[in-house]
Amino acid sequence: MTNTSISKAQTSNIDSNDFFDTAVNNHNQIFPYSGIPSAIEMVLKDRNAVDQDFYELQNDWQNKKDGSFRDFDQKKLYGITFIQKFTEPRDANFPIDSLFQTIEEELKFGRKVIISLQGNMGWSIFVVCKQTADGEFTSYSKDGSHTLIIRNTKEIVERSNGTEIMTYRLSTDL
């Protein structure tokens, strides 16, 4: 990951009673530019599709700088199909309300959402894990072994005039 200065990011101990938080804390981003496969690995670990020591996607990707969500769009990995969404230009016409509604719906069904968030030094990849009582989204990422937490995901997306996300479906959902 190249950006650790996204506002309100912090290193924190997470409640280990939640499996996803455990998967995040036990996961590492092993290359500076492997944020996309790292996030997909976290989702795979959350869904118990792979073991906690699984890093095959990052090892294949390594420091690929020209990668995008497109590289995993419609790919079925270990029984989970990933889908890229919201590829519209990031401008005043971006459907931000629809993006937020999509994330809320995914979370209600118990699915996390992979999201690209813009910070001071570029774009980084996070996994939206939950929605707070005030409607904000909490997102996690890794910087090496450090867990990063964003508690103002909506604010970052609005400042960026939108962003792309990846959702997923289990084979049993299709």
C-alpha positions, -999 to 999 in steps of 0.1 A, spaced: 0 0 0 14 34 -9 -8 56 12 -10 55 50 -21 90 55 -58 88 47 -75 108 73 -86 91 105 -66 59 96 -50 43 126 -34 12 139 -57 -5 164 -64 -37 182 -97 -51 170 -123 -71 189 -112 -106 181 -147 -120 186 -156 -110 150 -141 -134 125 -135 -108 99 -116 -86 123 -95 -116 132 -89 -123 95 -79 -87 89 -56 -86 119 -39 -119 110 -35 -109 73 -6 -90 58 -3 -70 26 30 -84 15 39 -60 -14 34 -22 -15 12 -24 -46 -8 -56 -38 -38 -39 -22 -64 -53 -46 -54 -90 -42 -48 -84 -5 -84 -72 -1 -97 -101 -20 -77 -125 1 -92 -109 32 -127 -116 18 -118 -151 10 -105 -156 45 -136 -141 60 -158 -165 40 -136 -195 51 -128 -202 14 -91 -203 21 -68 -208 50 -55 -179 71 -20 -183 56 -32 -179 20 -13 -153 0 -14 -168 -35 -31 -138 -51 -6 -113 -38 23 -136 -47 11 -138 -83 4 -100 -85 35 -88 -65 40 -51 -73 18 -48 -104 13 -10 -107 -11 -11 -136 -37 -34 -121 -73 -26 -113 -105 -42 -101 -110 -52 -138 -84 -79 -132 -108 -97 -109 -141 -87 -124 -164 -117 -129 -136 -141 -117 -146 -170 -96 -121 -178 -69 -127 -206 -45 -164 -206 -50 -168 -168 -48 -174 -146 -79 -161 -110 -77 -180 -82 -95 -166 -47 -103 -192 -19 -99 -194 19 -103 -169 25 -131 -185 58 -141 -162 89 -142 -156 105 -108 -174 138 -113 -205 157 -102 -227 132 -120 -213 102 -102 -242 82 -85 -229 84 -50 -263 77 -34 -266 46 -54 -231 35 -44 -239 40 -7 -272 21 -11 -253 -8 -28 -228 -9 1 -256 -8 27 -275 -37 9 -243 -58 7 -236 -53 44 -272 -62 53 -267 -95 36 -235 -101 55 -212 -94 26 -182 -71 28 -174 -46 0 -140 -39 -15 -135 -2 -21 -109 21 -35 -104 52 -14 -84 83 -23 -60 98 2 -32 124 1 -8 102 -18 -31 83 -41 -57 55 -40 -57 26 -16 -78 -5 -13 -100 -11 18 -127 -36 28 -160 -20 41 -169 -42 70 -198 -25 88 -221 5 91 -222 25 123 -254 37 140 -249 71 124 -248 56 89 -211 59 83 -190 29 70 -160 14 87 -134 1 64 -102 -19 69 -70 -23 51 -34 -34 57 -1 -16 54 22 -46 57 12 -61 90 -5 -29 103 -42 -28 103 -57 5 90 -92 16 100 -112 43 82 -143 55 100 -152 82 75 -155 62 43 -185 82 30 -167 115 35 -137 103 15 -159 90 -13 -178 123 -14 -146 143 -15 -134 121 -44 -167 125 -64 -172 87 -63 -152 55 -65 -152 19 -77 -162 -10 -56 -162 -48 -58 -189 -70 -45 -191 -108 -46 -215 -136 -47 -210 -171 -33 -218 -200 -56 -249 -206 -35 -261 -170 -42 -260 -173 -80 
